[in-house]
Amino acid sequence: MEHPTPIQPRDLAVYSPDKMGKSTIFRSEHVMVGLNAFEPGQEHALHAHEGMDKIYQVVEGRGHFLLEGRDVPMRAGILLVAPDGAPHGIRNTGTERLLVLVILAPAP
Protein backbone atom coordinates (compact mmCIF):
# COMPACT_ATOMS: atom_id res chain seq x y z
CA MET A 1 0.00 0.00 0.00
CA GLU A 2 1.27 3.46 -0.86
CA HIS A 3 1.02 6.22 1.70
CA PRO A 4 -0.47 8.68 2.27
CA THR A 5 -3.64 6.83 1.35
CA PRO A 6 -7.01 7.16 3.09
CA ILE A 7 -7.85 3.83 4.73
CA GLN A 8 -11.04 2.18 5.94
CA PRO A 9 -9.61 -0.09 8.68
CA ARG A 10 -12.35 -2.74 8.45
CA ASP A 11 -11.34 -3.35 4.80
CA LEU A 12 -7.87 -4.49 5.97
CA ALA A 13 -8.93 -6.50 9.02
CA VAL A 14 -7.97 -10.18 9.15
CA TYR A 15 -10.17 -12.33 11.40
CA SER A 16 -9.27 -15.87 12.39
CA PRO A 17 -11.48 -18.44 14.14
CA ASP A 18 -8.47 -19.77 16.12
CA LYS A 19 -6.82 -16.62 17.49
CA MET A 20 -6.69 -12.84 17.28
CA GLY A 21 -6.02 -11.70 13.71
CA LYS A 22 -3.24 -9.21 12.97
CA SER A 23 -2.55 -7.08 9.92
CA THR A 24 0.02 -4.37 9.30
CA ILE A 25 -1.14 -1.17 7.61
CA PHE A 26 2.16 0.73 7.69
CA ARG A 27 5.67 0.16 9.00
CA SER A 28 8.81 2.27 9.12
CA GLU A 29 11.77 2.42 11.51
CA HIS A 30 9.79 5.00 13.53
CA VAL A 31 6.29 3.54 13.83
CA MET A 32 4.15 0.51 13.09
CA VAL A 33 0.42 0.84 12.46
CA GLY A 34 -1.71 -2.29 12.43
CA LEU A 35 -5.01 -3.88 13.29
CA ASN A 36 -5.94 -6.45 15.90
CA ALA A 37 -9.16 -8.28 14.98
CA PHE A 38 -11.04 -10.35 17.57
CA GLU A 39 -13.90 -12.77 17.17
CA PRO A 40 -16.21 -13.00 20.23
CA GLY A 41 -14.37 -14.56 23.17
CA GLN A 42 -10.85 -14.04 21.79
CA GLU A 43 -8.19 -12.14 23.69
CA HIS A 44 -4.63 -10.87 23.56
CA ALA A 45 -3.27 -11.81 26.98
CA LEU A 46 -1.65 -9.35 29.38
CA HIS A 47 1.84 -8.45 28.12
CA ALA A 48 4.25 -5.50 27.99
CA HIS A 49 6.65 -3.98 25.47
CA GLU A 50 10.07 -2.82 26.60
CA GLY A 51 11.32 0.25 24.79
CA MET A 52 8.05 0.87 22.93
CA ASP A 53 4.87 2.83 23.55
CA LYS A 54 1.59 1.35 22.29
CA ILE A 55 -1.66 3.09 21.41
CA TYR A 56 -4.96 1.26 20.96
CA GLN A 57 -7.91 2.95 19.22
CA VAL A 58 -11.13 0.91 19.24
CA VAL A 59 -12.60 1.06 15.72
CA GLU A 60 -15.67 -1.11 16.25
CA GLY A 61 -17.08 -3.50 18.80
CA ARG A 62 -16.88 -3.80 22.59
CA GLY A 63 -14.72 -5.58 25.11
CA HIS A 64 -12.24 -4.94 27.91
CA PHE A 65 -8.74 -3.57 28.11
CA LEU A 66 -6.76 -5.87 30.36
CA LEU A 67 -4.56 -3.85 32.67
CA GLU A 68 -2.48 -5.01 35.59
CA GLY A 69 -4.99 -5.79 38.35
CA ARG A 70 -8.12 -4.60 36.52
CA ASP A 71 -10.25 -4.86 33.40
CA VAL A 72 -11.59 -1.64 31.87
CA PRO A 73 -14.65 -1.68 29.56
CA MET A 74 -14.03 -0.35 26.04
CA ARG A 75 -16.09 0.41 22.97
CA ALA A 76 -15.71 2.08 19.57
CA GLY A 77 -14.11 5.51 19.88
CA ILE A 78 -12.10 4.77 23.06
CA LEU A 79 -8.32 5.19 23.04
CA LEU A 80 -5.77 3.66 25.43
CA VAL A 81 -2.07 4.51 25.70
CA ALA A 82 0.18 1.78 27.14
CA PRO A 83 3.57 3.42 27.81
CA ASP A 84 6.87 1.54 27.68
CA GLY A 85 6.72 -1.41 30.10
CA ALA A 86 3.05 -1.03 31.12
CA PRO A 87 1.18 -4.39 31.08
CA HIS A 88 -1.85 -4.41 28.77
CA GLY A 89 -4.09 -6.71 26.76
CA ILE A 90 -7.55 -6.96 25.18
CA ARG A 91 -10.52 -9.32 25.52
CA ASN A 92 -13.59 -9.36 23.29
CA THR A 93 -16.40 -9.90 25.79
CA GLY A 94 -19.12 -8.98 23.30
CA THR A 95 -21.14 -11.00 20.82
CA GLU A 96 -19.85 -9.07 17.79
CA ARG A 97 -16.41 -8.73 16.26
CA LEU A 98 -13.95 -6.28 17.85
CA LEU A 99 -11.51 -4.27 15.73
CA VAL A 100 -8.69 -2.24 17.27
CA LEU A 101 -6.18 0.03 15.53
CA VAL A 102 -2.69 -0.42 17.04
CA ILE A 103 0.26 2.00 16.87
CA LEU A 104 3.70 1.01 18.19
CA ALA A 105 6.59 3.46 18.43
CA PRO A 106 9.32 2.84 17.74
CA ALA A 107 8.38 -0.03 15.43
CA PRO A 108 9.27 -3.51 16.69
C-alpha positions, 0 to 999 in steps of 0.5 A: 500500500502506498502512503499517504492513502485514506484507509477504511480499517475494516477493509484491511482487518484479518479475522481468524477463528483460532486466534486474534487476527493481525494485519500491518497497515504501515511500518517504518523504523519509527512507527508501526500501524496495524489492526488487531481483529477479535472474534467474540471470546478471543483475547490478547493476553496481558503483556508489555513492550520494553522500549516501545509505547503502544496506542490502541484505538477501538474502531468497532465493537466492545470488550475490555482492556486488560490492565495489571490488576483490573479490566476496563470496559471499552467500545468504539471511539475509546483510546488507550495509551500503554507506555513503555513497560506497562502491562496491557491486553484486550478481551472481546467480551461482546457477541460481535467482532472487535476491531482495534487500531494499534500504533507502536513506536518505535516499530518492533 
